[in-house]
Amino acid sequence: MEVQMWDALVKVAKSAYAAGLGEGAVPRPLIMPLVGGELVGMIWARPLKVGEDALTGIAQLSNIAAAARADEVVLTWETHDVATACELPIVGPAPCLNMVLATPDQHVLHQFPYTEQLLSRSPEGWASVAPDWLPTPAPQPGAELVPPIQAAVNYAFTPIELNHPDPFGVTVVLMEEDGYRVRLTEAFTR
């Protein structure tokens, strides 16, 4: 991936992340598939129930990447949020925005730890926070990934074979119907 594209994706992820935290919610896991260096779009996980549903829902982020025949994917997630949703131990810094850049042959984990600065608290107890980004650790080629993220990386490069004239389009529709939020770039709109 070109450095310019990577920097742009990191900037978008951090901005979206800060906006979500400012509204009192950790953004859901996100996948950004690329084909030939072009961004296909951004796909956020559907609402997840704790446990097996979260594991499956995160792994299924790979469907659009597979249908688009992506050659690179970037997945983003928050350490504590995914560990809690999937009932897994917390591994690595928390709170932390994680981004993995993956190709069919390799992946590199990038971590963006932060502390939370309280902005406000609602009468119901919801907190609005801003991330105060800490120094970024060195990228980790081949780092161990939490199981649902590893599954999403693996399946993102396994082509989906559908007996349909537009496997990509039907995959997008099915994922939207399942509650995934899909935002395609102009080059990949239906």
C-alpha positions as CSV (number, residue, x, y, z in Angstrom):
1,M,0.0,0.0,0.0
2,E,1.2,3.5,-0.8
3,V,2.2,5.6,2.2
4,Q,-0.2,8.3,1.1
5,M,-3.2,5.9,1.1
6,W,-2.2,4.4,4.4
7,D,-1.8,7.8,6.0
8,A,-5.2,8.8,4.7
9,L,-6.9,5.7,6.1
10,V,-5.2,6.2,9.5
11,K,-6.4,9.8,9.5
12,V,-10.0,8.7,8.6
13,A,-10.0,6.0,11.2
14,K,-8.7,8.2,14.0
15,S,-11.2,11.0,13.1
16,A,-14.2,8.6,13.0
17,Y,-13.0,7.1,16.2
18,A,-12.7,10.4,17.9
19,A,-16.2,11.4,16.6
20,G,-17.7,8.1,17.9
21,L,-16.1,8.5,21.4
22,G,-17.3,12.1,21.5
23,E,-20.9,10.8,21.0
24,G,-20.4,8.3,23.9
25,A,-19.8,5.1,21.8
26,V,-16.8,3.1,20.7
27,P,-17.1,2.7,16.9
28,R,-17.8,-0.9,15.8
29,P,-15.1,-2.9,14.0
30,L,-14.5,-1.8,10.4
31,I,-13.0,-3.2,7.3
32,M,-11.7,-1.2,4.4
33,P,-11.0,-3.5,1.3
34,L,-8.8,-2.3,-1.5
35,V,-8.5,-3.6,-5.1
36,G,-5.5,-2.5,-7.1
37,G,-4.8,0.3,-4.7
38,E,-8.3,1.7,-4.8
39,L,-10.5,1.8,-1.8
40,V,-13.7,-0.3,-2.2
41,G,-15.4,1.3,0.7
42,M,-15.9,1.1,4.5
43,I,-18.0,-1.6,6.1
44,W,-18.8,-1.4,9.8
45,A,-19.9,-4.5,11.8
46,R,-23.6,-4.9,12.5
47,P,-24.9,-4.6,16.0
48,L,-23.3,-7.5,17.9
49,K,-24.5,-9.6,20.9
50,V,-21.8,-10.7,23.4
51,G,-20.3,-14.1,22.7
52,E,-20.5,-16.2,19.6
53,D,-22.6,-13.7,17.7
54,A,-19.8,-11.1,18.1
55,L,-17.1,-13.6,16.9
56,T,-19.2,-14.4,13.8
57,G,-20.3,-10.8,13.1
58,I,-16.7,-9.5,13.1
59,A,-15.5,-12.4,10.9
60,Q,-18.2,-11.7,8.4
61,L,-16.8,-8.3,7.7
62,S,-14.7,-10.2,5.2
63,N,-17.6,-11.0,2.9
64,I,-17.5,-7.8,0.9
65,A,-13.7,-7.9,0.6
66,A,-14.0,-11.5,-0.7
67,A,-16.8,-10.6,-3.1
68,A,-14.8,-7.7,-4.4
69,R,-11.7,-9.9,-4.7
70,A,-9.7,-7.5,-2.6
71,D,-5.9,-7.7,-2.7
72,E,-5.5,-5.7,0.5
73,V,-7.7,-5.0,3.5
74,V,-7.4,-2.8,6.6
75,L,-9.3,-3.8,9.7
76,T,-9.8,-1.5,12.6
77,W,-11.1,-2.3,16.1
78,E,-10.7,-1.2,19.8
79,T,-8.9,-3.7,22.0
80,H,-11.2,-3.6,25.0
81,D,-14.4,-3.4,23.0
82,V,-13.7,-6.5,20.9
83,A,-12.3,-8.5,23.9
84,T,-15.5,-7.7,25.8
85,A,-17.9,-8.5,23.0
86,C,-16.1,-11.7,22.1
87,E,-15.5,-12.8,25.7
88,L,-11.7,-12.9,25.1
89,P,-8.9,-11.8,27.3
90,I,-7.5,-8.3,26.7
91,V,-4.3,-8.5,24.8
92,G,-2.2,-5.5,24.2
93,P,-2.7,-1.9,25.1
94,A,-6.2,-0.8,26.1
95,P,-7.8,1.5,25.3
96,C,-6.3,1.3,21.8
97,L,-7.3,1.7,18.2
98,N,-5.9,-1.2,16.3
99,M,-5.4,-1.3,12.5
100,V,-4.1,-4.3,10.6
101,L,-3.0,-4.0,7.0
102,A,-3.3,-7.4,5.4
103,T,-2.6,-9.0,2.0
104,P,-3.1,-12.6,1.1
105,D,0.5,-13.3,2.2
106,Q,1.1,-11.2,5.3
107,H,-0.3,-8.7,7.8
108,V,1.1,-5.9,9.9
109,L,-0.5,-4.7,13.1
110,H,-0.5,-1.0,13.9
111,Q,-1.6,0.2,17.4
112,F,-2.7,3.6,18.4
113,P,-3.1,3.7,22.2
114,Y,-4.8,6.6,23.9
115,T,-6.1,7.8,27.2
116,E,-9.6,9.1,27.5
117,Q,-10.3,12.7,28.4
118,L,-13.8,13.2,29.8
119,L,-15.8,15.8,27.9
120,S,-19.2,15.4,29.5
121,R,-21.5,13.0,31.2
122,S,-25.2,12.6,30.5
123,P,-27.8,12.4,33.3
124,E,-28.1,8.7,32.4
125,G,-24.4,8.2,33.0
126,W,-23.1,8.0,29.4
127,A,-19.7,9.5,29.0
128,S,-18.5,11.6,26.1
129,V,-14.7,11.3,25.8
130,A,-11.9,12.5,23.5
131,P,-8.9,10.3,22.8
132,D,-5.6,11.7,23.8
133,W,-3.3,9.8,21.5
134,L,-0.2,8.3,23.1
135,P,3.1,7.5,21.3
136,T,2.6,4.8,18.7
137,P,4.5,1.5,19.1
138,A,6.4,0.2,16.1
139,P,4.4,-1.7,13.5
140,Q,4.3,-5.5,14.2
141,P,4.6,-7.7,11.1
142,G,2.9,-11.0,11.6
143,A,1.6,-10.1,15.0
144,E,-0.9,-12.5,16.6
145,L,-4.4,-11.2,16.1
146,V,-7.5,-11.8,18.2
147,P,-9.5,-14.7,16.7
148,P,-12.4,-12.8,15.0
149,I,-10.0,-10.3,13.4
150,Q,-7.7,-13.2,12.2
151,A,-10.8,-14.9,10.7
152,A,-11.8,-11.8,8.9
153,V,-8.3,-11.4,7.5
154,N,-8.2,-15.1,6.4
155,Y,-11.7,-15.0,4.8
156,A,-11.2,-11.6,3.1
157,F,-9.0,-13.3,0.5
158,T,-11.1,-16.4,0.0
159,P,-13.2,-15.7,-3.1
160,I,-17.0,-15.9,-2.6
161,E,-18.5,-18.1,-5.3
162,L,-22.2,-17.1,-5.8
163,N,-24.3,-18.3,-8.7
164,H,-25.4,-14.8,-9.5
165,P,-24.6,-12.3,-12.2
166,D,-23.4,-9.7,-9.7
167,P,-21.9,-11.5,-6.7
168,F,-20.4,-8.3,-5.3
169,G,-23.7,-6.4,-5.5
170,V,-25.7,-9.2,-3.9
171,T,-23.2,-9.5,-1.1
172,V,-23.5,-5.8,-0.4
173,V,-27.3,-6.1,-0.3
174,L,-27.3,-9.1,2.0
175,M,-24.8,-7.5,4.4
176,E,-26.9,-4.3,4.5
177,E,-30.0,-6.4,5.2
178,D,-28.1,-8.1,8.1
179,G,-27.4,-4.7,9.6
180,Y,-23.8,-4.0,8.5
181,R,-23.2,-0.3,7.6
182,V,-21.8,-0.2,4.1
183,R,-20.3,2.9,2.4
184,L,-18.9,2.2,-1.0
185,T,-16.6,4.5,-2.9
186,E,-17.9,5.9,-6.2
187,A,-15.9,3.4,-8.2
188,F,-17.6,0.5,-6.5
189,T,-21.2,1.7,-6.1
190,R,-23.9,-0.6,-7.5
